[in-house]
Amino acid sequence: MEILRSVVDYLLSLGAAIFVPIIIIIAGLIVGMKIKDAVSAGITLGVAFTGMTMLIGFMTGAISPAAEAMLETTGISLPIVDGGWTTMSTISWSWPYAFLMFPLMIGINVLMLVINKTNTFNADLWNVWGKIFTAVAVVGITGSVPLAFVVAAVQIVFELKCADAHQHRIEKLSGIPGVTCTHKMVFLAAIFYPIDKLLRKIPALDREFDAESLKDKVGIFAENHVLGFILGIVFGVLARYSVAETLTLAIQAATALTLFPVITKYFMQALSPISEAVSDFMNKKFEGRTLLVGLDWPFMGGSNEIWLAVIYSVPITLLFSMFLPGNEILPFAGIINIALAVPAFLVTGGNLLRMIILCTIGSPIFLWVGTAFAPFMTDLANQTGAVELAAGQMISNSSIDGPVFTYAFSHVFAFLEGNFIPAIILVVWIGCFVFYYKDLRREEKAANEACDVSGSEEIA
């Protein structure tokens, strides 16, 4: 067992850009791909992940100092350090029972595939730490390890069901067939769903308004490189940068927005042959079923709407952090909040105006949850030594994935001490999820029926 754990720990230490392609290569060989094709697809996927990671790091490195400069001008002091997702992952993996999450995740996935309760094969094993994080939170609240694994199991089931329901919309938005997202960040879409339903009733907000529509309205000013340059100028001015620093930031933002769609093409190049091989395999083994490959969010990174919403959310989050009652976290490492923009992208179908409204509404949620998680994440960091903290210093994350779900499921047992707020939030989230899930399924069914009718007419 210790040898196996050491091997897995080593593979995980290599990062998603290596670990996920290895899983994809193995999966490709299992479903009958030629070795050269499977290896080529795996390496290309590794290139895509690395490219996306480099770009996100590049953009974070450019924008974070500007965001910090904006906060420094206010003189506001917030005591909780934002360690970002990497620090939360490090702390989560320091939990003594973390390794056991792998067999739990794989076992539930295989069981649900066998009994036909999901069509998603979750290849995103590297992000198992998200389940560990939830489990750690449950232990921090209840002290119960068995309960922690029960809650983690529930999260795994929801991730698979959510991936099934989103696949049709994800394929439509990304153009990549047979692939879906198994990351828990999409859980926030359930909360956004009823708000978006209301927004759709407003005539001005129900019109098509994605990045392409924006180009039609404002021409060159909506081109990726020009729009990035303009946003960089705005950030530089807000941060009170010098002219040279502002222009440098503008070019950096323009570079990032220009290259994101380029990198996404490599995801398509890697995943298309794997998707086809998996589909052929399932048709042979299970007639009438289509197996979906579940991955992390970056394959959707070519959608400009996501990045426009992310950049917009930076000053909004900073503004909220200064004046939001109950917030004590200083947003920094998590300031590029993908977990806010991706759910808004999915629930609106890429409508940029509604995405901006949802991101504005969603920003405070991340700050409140980040503040709520600080005490026990700090305790775990101090107990394990996973992260070195100064005396009295607290740490958390201002962009915790699926914040409503994670907070509600980990804190629900606080009702035993008379705190019913997490339980109420849990009921609300489940209700929203059920309605959103049914809506996605109806959308998929309608699209399939329309496709069948179209096909019949072509044959006739």
C-alpha positions, 0 to 999 in steps of 0.5 A: 500500500505504501509503495502504491501511495508513493507512486501515485504521490509521485505522479500527482507531483508532476501536475495535471499537464503530465498526469491527465495525459497519462490517464488519457493515453491509457484510456485511449489504448483500452478503447482500441486506439493505435499506440501512436495515435493515443500517445500523440493525443496524450502529448498534445493534451499535455501541450494544451494544459501546459500552454493554458497554465502558462497563459493563466500564470502570465495573466495572473502575474500581470494583473495581480500586482495591479490589483494589489496596488489598487488595494494599497491605495485604499489603506484597508487591512484584511487579516486573512491571506489568500493562498489560492487553489495551489495552497489549498491543494497542498493543505488538502493533500497533507490530510492523512486519509487523502490517498483513500479518495482515489479508490472512492472516486474511481469505484463510484464512477465505475459503479455508476457506469455499470448500472447506467446512472452516468455516461461520464468517465472522469479522466480528471483524476488529478483534481481529486484534491477537490473532494479531499478539500471538502472532506477536510472541511467536514472533518474540521467542522464535525471531527468525523472521518467517516462522515467526511468520506460520505460527503465526498462520495455525494460530491462525486455523484453530483459531479458525474450527474452535472457532467452528464447534463452539461455535455450537450451545452458544453459541446455547443459552446466549445465545439468539442464533441464527447467531452464534458466538465467534471470539475465542481466549479460548475456547481455554482451554475445551479445558484445562477440558474434561477437568477438567469431565468429572471434576467432572460425575461428582460428584453434587452438581456435576452438578445444574443450577446456573445463576443462575436455579437460584440464585434458586430456592434463595436468592430475593431474595439471587440477584437481580442488584442484591442479589447485586451489592450483597452482593459490593460489601460483601464487596470493601469490607470486604476492602479495608478501605474506610470505611463510605461507600466500601464502600456506594458500591462496593456500589451500583456493583457492583449497578448493573453486574450489573443493567445487563449483561443489559439491554445484551445485548438490544441485541446480540440486536436487532442480530444477529438480522436479520443472522443471518437475512439471512446464512442466507437468502443461504447457502441460495440460494448453497450449498444445505444450508449455514448461514453463521455470523457470528463475533464477539467475546465481548460478545454473551454478556455477558447471562449472569449466570454470567459476571459472578459468576465474574469477580467471584469470580476477583478475590480468588482471583487476588490471593491467588494472586499473593501466594503462587504460586511463579514469579509476578512479575506484579502483577494490576491492569489485567487483574484483570477477567478475562473470558478466564477466565470465558467459557471456564468458562461455555462448557465447563460450560454455565453451571453456576456451581459448576463455573465457580467451581472451574474459575476457581480452577484457571485463575487461576494459569495466567494469572499464570504466562503473564503472567510468562513473556511479560514479557521480550520484551513489555518489549523490544518496548515499549522498541524501538518506544516504543509504551509508555513504561517507567521504567528496569528496569521490565517490563510484561505482562498478567495476563489473556492470552487463551487463555494455554495455547495462546498460551504453548505455540505461541509457546514451542514452539521452545524445545525447540531449546535443550533446554526441552521443557516448552512442547512437552509443553504443546502436545501436551496442549492439542491432545489436549484440543482434539480430544476437546472438539471431538468432544464438541461435535460429538456434542452438536450432532448429538444436538440436531439429531436430537432436533429432527428427530424433534420436527418429524416428530412435529408434522407427523404 
